[in-house]
Amino acid sequence: MDGRTGKRSKANRWLVSYPRGLPVGIFLLVAAITVLSIFAIERSETQRAQTQLSSRTTAIASALERRANASSAYLRAGAALLASLDEVQPEEFRRFVSELKLDADYRGAEGVGWAMVVRPNQIAEFEAIMARGAAIPAQLHPPPSGEQAYSVPVTYLQPDTERNRRALGFDMFSEPVRRFAMLEAERSARPVVSGRVVLAQEPTGDNPGFLIYMPVFEAAPGGRRLRGYIYSPFNASDFLASALAIEDSGEYGVSFYDRSVSEENLMASTLATPEARADQHGVTVAIANSPFVLEVSRAPGGALSGLSMATLIFGLLVASLLMLLVRMLTQQAIEDEASLIWFEEQASIRNSLTRELNHRVKNTLANVLSIIALTRRRADSVDEFANGLDGRIRALSATHDLLTRSDWGTTPVAEVIRAELRPYAHDSDRAVEMGGPQIELAPNDALSLGLAVHELATNAAKYGALSQPGGKVSVLWSLAAPELVRVEWVERGGPPVPAQRGRGFGTDLIERIVAHELRNPVQLDFDPEGVRCVLMIPVRQPTEFSIRAARAQAQGRTILSDPAK
């Protein structure tokens, strides 16, 4: 059994040693693995999202450039045509624009316009042309300042809509941003885009846009001379929307800036309100040889992706189940360990009780042999021998009953005396008085006290205070010292004790056997008023079985002790 216990203890060492730490440790380990998995998943998701964001940004930027390049190509073709005409007539310009076969929204542009160069001495001629060719006569505005060499007013703008008519006659050369773009186009002889402006046809200044200018030259002595500009005005929001019709932005937010990212340079955006963005990716878009910035961003997602949330739930579920399983195994191991300890304890107690019983039986048999020998010497007949022996054996049996009920633990003095005097305690003609503190005796000492009280009671019933009415027996006990109890037997009211008397069996038993067992002399006085006996009994501290004592301390209850030898 000891071998099996050792093997079982080694197998369950961790479970028993760390009943709470091991389940929690396993839970934390699985939780840590789950967190690392979620971190890897989220990192992969972030990289995938960044790749998708970069790809989407490139696609939208390409769509914007295609829109702008298409408009630039139309303007180059228009410039070549208008340069070949002696005079740009409204019908010819309208036919040219219609033959370009633009789609319904003009590919994000407001249309195609012609702006002729008007020098100060040509203003009247310009206004006459506007009166002939326009549905609503338009005048040059704002009036040219003396610093301008010429004006470049909007002469024609197709399609002919109410919105576009608002721009007719507007001198674009009077506005610095437009003027800078036109001068650059004249210098480079290629399409040039303006910066952020508000189109003349806009009723308010809330919708920014831009224009692409292509210069038109005519032959002149010694070279060429600027004749005017064919151009396309763009509403930035419509221009961005036309590109997104080709490349859908999906869940991404798109912002379009003039040259650099700043609030004052914002041209158009699909974001309704400013908001925190999880990630942004910006690229430069070349429109008519000028840089614009396209920024595509994604809104912040949830705390975790779907796969990460599923991994988290699964990981926590597995961790909880493993913790519960280990907790159950731990509890079972603790119960098994407790059972093994209990069996070991019972075996130790059984062995100790066997040794103790053997000792008790030897002591009891020795007492019985002594009682038989003394009784036989004092008996005059077989009946007298049998009766004396019967009473004394019964006294031992009564005390044995008390010790058995206490599992051979300590026994109160009061219980021993009460058991021996019970036959006389309810006799109305005689009085029995008992009293003293609660004192516990070891088993051997209780047996000796019981035997002594039996002999004194038997003697009192035959010859002393209990043999006639009015007799009284007083049995009082107290602590004479911390480890010594004094028991005093006093008889009064009985027949006078004769001065000359023979030495009886009870006297020998008390003075020899009892005194020997108690290891203290017995004081026995035969006063004429009655017998008086004083017993000094040691109060021995019981020693507990070591295993039983440890279990008692752990469970918080009193454990029966191993009787003192």
Beta strands, then each sheet from edge to edge (+ up, - down):
strand 1: 112-116
strand 2: 154-158
strand 3: 192-193
strand 4: 197-198
strand 5: 208-220
strand 6: 223-235
strand 7: 252-257
strand 8: 266-269
strand 9: 279-287
strand 10: 290-298
strand 11: 411-412
strand 12: 431-435
strand 13: 440-441
strand 14: 472-481
strand 15: 484-492
strand 16: 523-527
strand 17: 530-538
sheet 1: 2+ 1- 6+ 5- 3+
sheet 2: 2+ 1- 6+ 5- 4+
sheet 3: 8+ 7- 10+ 9-
sheet 4: 11+ 13-
sheet 5: 12+ 14+ 15- 17+ 16-
end
